Amino acid sequence: MLTPVGEHELLLLWLQLVLLLATARGLGALLQRVGQPAVVGELGAGVLLGPSLLGRLAPGLAERLFPGGDVESALLLSVAWLGIVLLLTVTGFETDLKLLRRLGRESAGVAAGSLVVPLLLGYSLGLLLPETYLGESGSRSVFALFIAVALSISALPVVAKILQDMRLMRRDFGQITVAAGMVNDLVGWLLLGTLIGVVNTGGVRLGPLVTSVAAITAFVLLTLSLGQRVVDAALRRARRSDPTGTAGTLTVAVLTVLAAGAVTHAIGMEAVIGAFVAGIVLGRSRFLPGAVRQSLEHMSNHVFAPIFFATAGLSVDVGTLFTPADIAAAAAVLAVAAVAKLLGSYAGGRFSGLSPMESMAAGVGLNARGAMEIVLAAIGLRLGVLNANSYTAVVLMAIATSMAAPALLRLVLHRIEAGPEEAARLDREELLATSVIANAQNVLLPTRGGANSLMAARMLNLVLQPDAHITVLTVDRRDDDAEAEARADRAGALRDVLGQRPVDLRRVIADDGPAAAILREAQLGYELMALGLNEEFRGTHELSRSLQRILVGARSPMLLVRRPLRNQRERGDGTIRRVLVAVSGTRTGQAAEEVGYVVAAAVGAEVDAVHVVSRPEGPAASTARAATTLLQRTRNLARRFGPAASGVLRTGATPHKELLAAVEERDADLLVLSTQARTQEGRPFLGHGTEYLLEHAAPAVVVVVFPAGAT
């Protein structure tokens, strides 16, 4: 039978939430102004409102505000634990499994050292701490294991935020530290899940331990494989039913988190373990809208997580550490935690080849415990593994290491210089990060399996980053089985053209035609679409009806690709030896330049960057200076992508004819240009020049098409 909640208890809950959130956010903002993580101020809010300060200065008021009864505590803790679940979900968003799989020797060394040494020293410390630190469970071995896990976990969000603020996330050192932090968190939470199972079964026994490990392992593996497909399908369906909103996808995301939490709780683990794994799954999905992810992050970071940390601080009573023995024990926890993480990271880094300063910086960064440590301490207190003394010591250790890490990291990191190879990589990554085309991660390739689609697939494989995901879409009618099978075979052949990158072969049945089906699919969040030009264009000078509808309805940039004409001098091996890029100086024009330069760099081709000034009598001095400056800029851009480009300035009344002449003179194998789709006389229009070049240029042509208003 449910215990009724009275009006007084509900009123008290609203007052508690107002007081905790206002104090936590205020102190968090104040601490951020002096360079500290907001979590320190949020925890401080609970310390101020709890027995440490308010409970001593005004015990009567503290008792009325936080009476600690079963009903009142249950209501507040329900909201606080929702904050933990959301916090671990957001942490899962930031966990990059691809980076973990790419762990090199250095990352593996730092990760191993920063885990093994704290686990060993933490377990030893747990065996030596006084009896007054043991929780209600009373098991010394479980308590020691819990301390070991507590000392092994790092605060990945804190480390990542510091590196982001210092613009060091993509440095070699930054990647190593983040990767090691991910391993720390993943292994730490798996160990915690196993330890929770041990606590719930009553001790360290082989059978329950094996069961706990098997259960959490099976959950993680199934969730990251089958669960990923289920979540992707649900998000896809939600986006299809509401392509302009986020209500459906937000519901799917929250249901995923709650369901995963319920499963891990049912198998004897904490719900936060399931939320963490659910966050990884949602973060990996191509169909989770950025707005939904941002909404969950905002609700976590600015509402529920501050309430949780303030609530956690309510349980901290620094008065319990007034005796010399307790002060010494708390100091030992802090000292062993700091030394173990620093020593382990340094040893692992040096063993794997890092410099002394890089190894030291890794240890300093991974020493920040922050939010994750508070979550772990709260779990330990709830399970009875920790008591008020040990809980306070662990929380204070988390606060101290989090406060020290930013200043120490800034001191160390400024002394680490990037080598030539790393500097070149960073420059290229910075360049690609601003690219509309080359940095696309979720790409749609509709196809009927024709030669132009094959050419489009080849261009995508050359332009996109290796981890970009491509969906190859074929559309069939219900009564078109024979042709559908042939199209499916041709679409499957594109997988070979696309190499080893992630590829989905998707077939849909649409009675309303291929254009409608392609536009429905395009609404699911693709950043780029590649389309092969219809084969009849050269003879009719007309875009197909389907292509016209797609150009009108698409909201993302497109690559419109046409294969070489039959009368072009054939290259026996199909090699692209020379690329000609049309340079216009516009934002859309720069996208075409990027495509041309990336393709040229990938195949080792020469590049001609051609700018046409439409003044038949010759450019004026100012025009010539502007054109020269533009060509110098595009040559610099080409060098950043890899190839050296020759700048070519041509003058003529008809720019597209000058480009065609340049193509023929230079014997180009690929022409890249850009345009913006617009409507003329009821049909999409790519521009007279673009359509003329698609009609007459002999080499392969790639047109970067931006939808109307996209620039």
Salt bridges, closest charged atoms under 4 A:
GLU131 OE2 - ARG140 NH2 3.04
ASP165 OD1 - LYS161 NZ 2.86
ASP172 OD1 - ARG425 NH2 2.65
GLU270 OE2 - ARG382 NH2 2.09
GLU297 OE2 - ARG293 NE 3.36
ASP317 OD1 - ARG56 NH1 2.86
GLU422 OE2 - ARG171 NE 2.74
ASP427 OD1 - ARG640 NH2 3.01
GLU429 OE1 - ARG170 NE 3.17
GLU429 OE2 - ARG425 NH1 2.93
ASP476 OD1 - ARG487 NH2 2.80
ASP476 OD2 - ARG507 NE 2.59
ASP480 OD2 - ARG487 NH2 2.94
GLU483 OE2 - ARG487 NH1 3.58
GLU483 OE2 - ARG490 NH2 3.03
ASP504 OD2 - ARG286 NH2 2.86
ASP504 OD2 - HIS469 NE2 3.61
ASP511 OD2 - ARG478 NE 2.96
ASP512 OD2 - ARG520 NH1 2.73
GLU521 OE2 - ARG236 NH1 2.71
GLU521 OE1 - ARG240 NH2 3.20
GLU521 OE1 - ARG506 NE 3.13
GLU535 OE1 - ARG563 NH2 3.38
ASP573 OD2 - ARG577 NH2 3.67
GLU593 OE2 - ARG633 NH2 2.95
GLU606 OE1 - ARG578 NH2 2.63
ASP608 OD2 - ARG578 NH1 2.75
ASP608 OD1 - ARG666 NH1 3.38
GLU617 OE2 - ARG615 NH2 3.17
GLU658 OE1 - ARG650 NE 3.12
GLU665 OE1 - ARG650 NH1 2.95
ASP667 OD2 - ARG569 NH2 2.50
ASP667 OD2 - ARG571 NH2 3.74
ASP669 OD1 - ARG571 NE 2.55
GLU691 OE1 - HIS541 NE2 3.78
GLU691 OE1 - ARG683 NH2 3.45
GLU695 OE1 - HIS541 ND1 3.38
